[in-house]
Amino acid sequence: MWDYIINFNHRNWKSVLATILCCLCIKIHSQEIYQFGLLPNISLSDELGEHWRLSSSIESRQILKEGAFHQPKNFGYQYLLTDVTTIFSKKVNNTSSYGGGYLLRLEDRRIMHRFIQQVLFKTTYRTFKLSHRFRTDQSFEHSDVPEFRFRYRLSMEFPLNGKVLNLKEFYFRLNSEGLNKFKSGYSLETRLVPLLGYTISKKQRFEFGLDYRMGSLLSRDQTNHKFWLKFNYYCKLEKRGN
């Protein structure tokens, strides 16, 4: 099994995409509800000395369509929310780091404060990269019960041209994440995010893909399916003194 994983190359990406589409269809049926919209994100990062990094991002959600699968489609643009996130992280070695930060959510005259802690492990193989992220967060909002979450994300990235990712080339990244939520009870959400990326320069990347989220997995209520068209832009700031 491990020999197959280590020798994974770009020719397998079509099989990966086919598997993703099958997974998306397993849970969906006519009695379930959905949202479909846009999820643009801009992320900036800066090296603070030899081991510390500051990462900031702004992300917004806009709904284009929502309703139940068996009902007529309900089109209509609706702004949902904006998240502003700042994360400080410290590099332990070439494969691991830890950090924490703060997220401010602005949503229709409501403000939410979220505190974040995380640990990240990265491994580079011959033809792909694999990373594990463990994150906890605590969300607080006026006149509402606090929410506590534990998240685990597995991410795989590999180039689509050759074995090494070069400038001006495309790559594929797949994120799979499970969210355990505690807020007046327990709930579980899963996320699957296939992304096609392009290296603009040594310090800039762009990604486009689908952010699929399935909630209320352990609840008797209707399962929520959320489909977000995701646009990511990443930029590393110039090092001081250059």
C-alpha positions as a Markdown table, in Angstrom:
| # | Residue | x | y | z |
|---|---|---|---|---|
| 1 | Met | 0.0 | 0.0 | 0.0 |
| 2 | Trp | 2.7 | 2.5 | 1.0 |
| 3 | Asp | 4.7 | 1.7 | -2.2 |
| 4 | Tyr | 1.6 | 2.7 | -4.2 |
| 5 | Ile | 1.2 | 6.0 | -2.3 |
| 6 | Ile | 4.9 | 6.9 | -2.6 |
| 7 | Asn | 4.9 | 6.2 | -6.3 |
| 8 | Phe | 1.7 | 8.2 | -6.9 |
| 9 | Asn | 2.1 | 10.4 | -10.0 |
| 10 | His | 0.0 | 12.8 | -12.0 |
| 11 | Arg | -1.5 | 10.1 | -14.2 |
| 12 | Asn | -3.7 | 9.0 | -11.3 |
| 13 | Trp | -5.4 | 12.4 | -10.9 |
| 14 | Lys | -8.4 | 11.4 | -13.1 |
| 15 | Ser | -9.1 | 8.4 | -10.8 |
| 16 | Val | -8.9 | 10.7 | -7.8 |
| 17 | Leu | -11.5 | 13.0 | -9.3 |
| 18 | Ala | -13.8 | 10.2 | -10.2 |
| 19 | Thr | -13.7 | 8.9 | -6.6 |
| 20 | Ile | -14.5 | 12.4 | -5.3 |
| 21 | Leu | -17.6 | 12.7 | -7.5 |
| 22 | Cys | -18.8 | 9.3 | -6.3 |
| 23 | Cys | -18.4 | 10.4 | -2.7 |
| 24 | Leu | -20.4 | 13.6 | -3.3 |
| 25 | Cys | -23.3 | 11.6 | -4.6 |
| 26 | Ile | -23.6 | 9.0 | -1.8 |
| 27 | Lys | -25.5 | 11.0 | 0.7 |
| 28 | Ile | -27.6 | 13.3 | -1.5 |
| 29 | His | -31.3 | 12.5 | -2.0 |
| 30 | Ser | -34.4 | 14.5 | -2.8 |
| 31 | Gln | -35.4 | 15.4 | 0.8 |
| 32 | Glu | -32.1 | 17.2 | 1.7 |
| 33 | Ile | -31.4 | 20.9 | 1.5 |
| 34 | Tyr | -28.5 | 22.7 | -0.1 |
| 35 | Gln | -26.7 | 26.0 | -0.6 |
| 36 | Phe | -24.6 | 26.9 | -3.7 |
| 37 | Gly | -22.4 | 30.0 | -3.9 |
| 38 | Leu | -19.0 | 31.7 | -4.0 |
| 39 | Leu | -16.1 | 31.6 | -1.6 |
| 40 | Pro | -13.3 | 33.9 | -2.6 |
| 41 | Asn | -10.2 | 34.1 | -0.4 |
| 42 | Ile | -7.1 | 36.3 | -0.3 |
| 43 | Ser | -4.2 | 35.2 | 1.9 |
| 44 | Leu | -1.0 | 37.0 | 2.7 |
| 45 | Ser | 2.0 | 35.6 | 4.7 |
| 46 | Asp | 5.2 | 37.2 | 6.1 |
| 47 | Glu | 8.3 | 35.6 | 7.6 |
| 48 | Leu | 9.0 | 37.1 | 11.1 |
| 49 | Gly | 12.5 | 36.1 | 11.7 |
| 50 | Glu | 13.9 | 32.6 | 11.2 |
| 51 | His | 11.1 | 30.5 | 12.7 |
| 52 | Trp | 8.0 | 32.6 | 13.0 |
| 53 | Arg | 5.4 | 33.4 | 10.3 |
| 54 | Leu | 2.3 | 35.6 | 10.3 |
| 55 | Ser | -0.5 | 34.6 | 8.0 |
| 56 | Ser | -3.6 | 36.8 | 7.3 |
| 57 | Ser | -6.6 | 36.2 | 5.1 |
| 58 | Ile | -10.0 | 37.6 | 4.2 |
| 59 | Glu | -12.7 | 35.4 | 2.9 |
| 60 | Ser | -16.4 | 36.0 | 2.1 |
| 61 | Arg | -19.4 | 33.9 | 1.3 |
| 62 | Gln | -22.1 | 34.7 | -1.2 |
| 63 | Ile | -25.1 | 32.5 | -1.9 |
| 64 | Leu | -26.3 | 32.1 | -5.5 |
| 65 | Lys | -28.9 | 29.4 | -5.0 |
| 66 | Glu | -30.4 | 27.5 | -2.1 |
| 67 | Gly | -33.4 | 25.2 | -1.3 |
| 68 | Ala | -34.3 | 21.5 | -1.3 |
| 69 | Phe | -33.2 | 19.1 | -4.0 |
| 70 | His | -36.8 | 18.1 | -4.9 |
| 71 | Gln | -38.1 | 21.7 | -5.2 |
| 72 | Pro | -37.7 | 24.2 | -8.1 |
| 73 | Lys | -34.4 | 26.0 | -8.1 |
| 74 | Asn | -34.3 | 29.2 | -6.2 |
| 75 | Phe | -31.8 | 31.6 | -7.8 |
| 76 | Gly | -30.9 | 34.9 | -6.2 |
| 77 | Tyr | -27.7 | 36.5 | -5.0 |
| 78 | Gln | -27.3 | 37.0 | -1.2 |
| 79 | Tyr | -24.2 | 38.2 | 0.7 |
| 80 | Leu | -23.7 | 35.9 | 3.7 |
| 81 | Leu | -20.6 | 36.8 | 5.7 |
| 82 | Thr | -16.9 | 37.8 | 5.8 |
| 83 | Asp | -14.1 | 36.2 | 7.8 |
| 84 | Val | -10.9 | 38.0 | 8.7 |
| 85 | Thr | -8.3 | 35.7 | 10.1 |
| 86 | Thr | -4.8 | 36.1 | 11.6 |
| 87 | Ile | -2.5 | 33.2 | 12.5 |
| 88 | Phe | 0.9 | 33.3 | 14.1 |
| 89 | Ser | 2.9 | 30.0 | 13.7 |
| 90 | Lys | 6.3 | 28.8 | 14.8 |
| 91 | Lys | 8.4 | 26.3 | 12.8 |
| 92 | Val | 9.7 | 23.5 | 14.9 |
| 93 | Asn | 11.6 | 21.8 | 12.1 |
| 94 | Asn | 11.3 | 21.1 | 8.4 |
| 95 | Thr | 8.2 | 19.0 | 8.9 |
| 96 | Ser | 6.2 | 20.5 | 11.8 |
| 97 | Ser | 4.9 | 23.8 | 13.2 |
| 98 | Tyr | 2.4 | 25.0 | 15.8 |
| 99 | Gly | 0.5 | 28.3 | 16.2 |
| 100 | Gly | -2.6 | 30.1 | 17.1 |
| 101 | Gly | -4.7 | 33.1 | 16.1 |
| 102 | Tyr | -8.0 | 34.9 | 15.9 |
| 103 | Leu | -10.9 | 35.1 | 13.5 |
| 104 | Leu | -13.4 | 37.9 | 13.3 |
| 105 | Arg | -16.7 | 37.1 | 11.5 |
| 106 | Leu | -19.0 | 39.8 | 10.2 |
| 107 | Glu | -22.5 | 38.6 | 9.4 |
| 108 | Asp | -25.6 | 40.7 | 9.0 |
| 109 | Arg | -25.1 | 43.0 | 12.1 |
| 110 | Arg | -23.7 | 40.1 | 14.0 |
| 111 | Ile | -20.1 | 39.8 | 15.2 |
| 112 | Met | -18.4 | 36.5 | 16.1 |
| 113 | His | -15.0 | 36.1 | 17.8 |
| 114 | Arg | -13.1 | 32.8 | 17.3 |
| 115 | Phe | -9.8 | 31.8 | 18.9 |
| 116 | Ile | -7.7 | 29.2 | 17.1 |
| 117 | Gln | -4.9 | 26.8 | 18.1 |
| 118 | Gln | -3.3 | 24.4 | 15.6 |
| 119 | Val | -0.5 | 21.9 | 15.0 |
| 120 | Leu | 0.7 | 21.1 | 11.4 |
| 121 | Phe | 2.8 | 18.2 | 10.1 |
| 122 | Lys | 4.1 | 18.1 | 6.5 |
| 123 | Thr | 5.9 | 15.3 | 4.6 |
| 124 | Thr | 7.4 | 15.6 | 1.1 |
| 125 | Tyr | 7.6 | 12.4 | -0.9 |
| 126 | Arg | 9.1 | 11.9 | -4.3 |
| 127 | Thr | 6.0 | 13.0 | -6.3 |
| 128 | Phe | 3.6 | 14.6 | -3.9 |
| 129 | Lys | 3.3 | 16.4 | -0.5 |
| 130 | Leu | 1.1 | 15.2 | 2.4 |
| 131 | Ser | 0.1 | 17.3 | 5.4 |
| 132 | His | -1.9 | 16.8 | 8.6 |
| 133 | Arg | -3.5 | 19.7 | 10.5 |
| 134 | Phe | -5.0 | 19.4 | 13.9 |
| 135 | Arg | -7.0 | 22.5 | 15.0 |
| 136 | Thr | -9.2 | 23.5 | 17.9 |
| 137 | Asp | -11.2 | 26.7 | 18.1 |
| 138 | Gln | -13.6 | 28.4 | 20.4 |
| 139 | Ser | -16.3 | 30.7 | 19.0 |
| 140 | Phe | -18.1 | 33.4 | 21.1 |
| 141 | Glu | -21.0 | 35.6 | 20.0 |
| 142 | His | -23.2 | 38.0 | 22.0 |
| 143 | Ser | -26.5 | 36.4 | 23.3 |
| 144 | Asp | -25.5 | 33.0 | 22.0 |
| 145 | Val | -24.0 | 29.8 | 23.4 |
| 146 | Pro | -20.2 | 29.4 | 22.8 |
| 147 | Glu | -19.2 | 26.8 | 20.3 |
| 148 | Phe | -16.1 | 24.5 | 20.6 |
| 149 | Arg | -14.7 | 22.5 | 17.7 |
| 150 | Phe | -12.0 | 20.0 | 17.0 |
| 151 | Arg | -10.9 | 19.6 | 13.4 |
| 152 | Tyr | -8.6 | 17.3 | 11.5 |
| 153 | Arg | -7.6 | 18.0 | 7.9 |
| 154 | Leu | -5.6 | 15.7 | 5.6 |
| 155 | Ser | -4.2 | 17.5 | 2.5 |
| 156 | Met | -2.4 | 16.0 | -0.6 |
| 157 | Glu | -0.7 | 18.0 | -3.3 |
| 158 | Phe | 1.0 | 16.9 | -6.5 |
| 159 | Pro | 2.1 | 18.5 | -9.8 |
| 160 | Leu | 0.3 | 17.8 | -13.0 |
| 161 | Asn | 3.4 | 18.1 | -15.1 |
| 162 | Gly | 6.3 | 15.9 | -14.1 |
| 163 | Lys | 7.4 | 15.0 | -10.6 |
| 164 | Val | 8.4 | 18.4 | -9.4 |
| 165 | Leu | 6.2 | 21.6 | -9.3 |
| 166 | Asn | 7.9 | 24.4 | -11.3 |
| 167 | Leu | 6.9 | 28.0 | -12.0 |
| 168 | Lys | 4.1 | 28.6 | -14.4 |
| 169 | Glu | 2.7 | 25.0 | -13.9 |
| 170 | Phe | -0.5 | 23.5 | -12.6 |
| 171 | Tyr | -0.9 | 21.3 | -9.6 |
| 172 | Phe | -3.8 | 19.5 | -7.9 |
| 173 | Arg | -4.6 | 19.7 | -4.2 |
| 174 | Leu | -7.2 | 17.6 | -2.3 |
| 175 | Asn | -8.3 | 18.5 | 1.3 |
| 176 | Ser | -10.4 | 16.2 | 3.4 |
| 177 | Glu | -11.6 | 17.4 | 6.8 |
| 178 | Gly | -13.8 | 16.4 | 9.7 |
| 179 | Leu | -15.2 | 18.9 | 12.2 |
| 180 | Asn | -16.5 | 17.9 | 15.6 |
| 181 | Lys | -18.8 | 20.6 | 16.9 |
| 182 | Phe | -20.0 | 21.1 | 20.5 |
| 183 | Lys | -22.7 | 23.7 | 21.0 |
| 184 | Ser | -25.7 | 22.7 | 23.1 |
| 185 | Gly | -25.0 | 19.2 | 21.9 |
| 186 | Tyr | -22.7 | 17.4 | 19.5 |
| 187 | Ser | -22.7 | 17.5 | 15.7 |
| 188 | Leu | -20.3 | 16.4 | 12.9 |
| 189 | Glu | -19.5 | 18.0 | 9.6 |
| 190 | Thr | -17.3 | 16.7 | 6.8 |
| 191 | Arg | -15.6 | 18.7 | 4.0 |
| 192 | Leu | -14.0 | 17.7 | 0.7 |
| 193 | Val | -12.1 | 20.3 | -1.3 |
| 194 | Pro | -10.6 | 19.4 | -4.7 |
| 195 | Leu | -8.5 | 22.3 | -6.1 |
| 196 | Leu | -6.7 | 23.1 | -9.3 |
| 197 | Gly | -3.7 | 25.4 | -8.6 |
| 198 | Tyr | -1.3 | 27.4 | -10.7 |
| 199 | Thr | 2.1 | 28.8 | -9.6 |
| 200 | Ile | 2.2 | 32.4 | -10.8 |
| 201 | Ser | 5.6 | 33.1 | -9.3 |
| 202 | Lys | 7.8 | 32.0 | -6.4 |
| 203 | Lys | 5.6 | 34.1 | -4.1 |
| 204 | Gln | 2.2 | 33.9 | -5.7 |
| 205 | Arg | -0.3 | 31.1 | -6.3 |
| 206 | Phe | -3.9 | 30.9 | -7.5 |
| 207 | Glu | -6.4 | 28.0 | -6.8 |
| 208 | Phe | -9.8 | 27.2 | -8.1 |
| 209 | Gly | -12.1 | 24.4 | -7.1 |
| 210 | Leu | -15.1 | 23.2 | -5.1 |
| 211 | Asp | -15.6 | 23.3 | -1.4 |
| 212 | Tyr | -18.2 | 20.7 | -0.5 |
| 213 | Arg | -19.5 | 20.5 | 3.1 |
| 214 | Met | -22.0 | 18.0 | 4.5 |
| 215 | Gly | -23.4 | 18.8 | 7.9 |
| 216 | Ser | -25.9 | 17.3 | 10.4 |
| 217 | Leu | -24.5 | 13.8 | 9.8 |
| 218 | Leu | -25.5 | 12.4 | 13.2 |
| 219 | Ser | -28.7 | 14.3 | 13.5 |
| 220 | Arg | -32.3 | 13.3 | 12.6 |
| 221 | Asp | -32.8 | 16.6 | 10.9 |
| 222 | Gln | -32.3 | 17.1 | 7.2 |
| 223 | Thr | -28.7 | 16.9 | 6.1 |
| 224 | Asn | -27.2 | 20.2 | 4.8 |
| 225 | His | -25.2 | 20.2 | 1.7 |
| 226 | Lys | -23.1 | 23.2 | 0.9 |
| 227 | Phe | -21.3 | 23.7 | -2.5 |
| 228 | Trp | -18.9 | 26.7 | -2.6 |
| 229 | Leu | -17.0 | 27.7 | -5.7 |
| 230 | Lys | -13.6 | 28.4 | -4.2 |
| 231 | Phe | -11.1 | 31.0 | -5.4 |
| 232 | Asn | -7.8 | 31.2 | -3.5 |
| 233 | Tyr | -5.0 | 33.7 | -4.0 |
| 234 | Tyr | -1.8 | 33.3 | -1.9 |
| 235 | Cys | 1.0 | 35.8 | -1.7 |
| 236 | Lys | 4.2 | 35.7 | 0.3 |
| 237 | Leu | 5.5 | 39.1 | 1.2 |
| 238 | Glu | 9.1 | 40.1 | 0.5 |
| 239 | Lys | 11.6 | 39.4 | 3.3 |
| 240 | Arg | 12.7 | 42.5 | 5.1 |
| 241 | Gly | 16.0 | 43.9 | 3.9 |
| 242 | Asn | 15.6 | 42.7 | 0.3 |
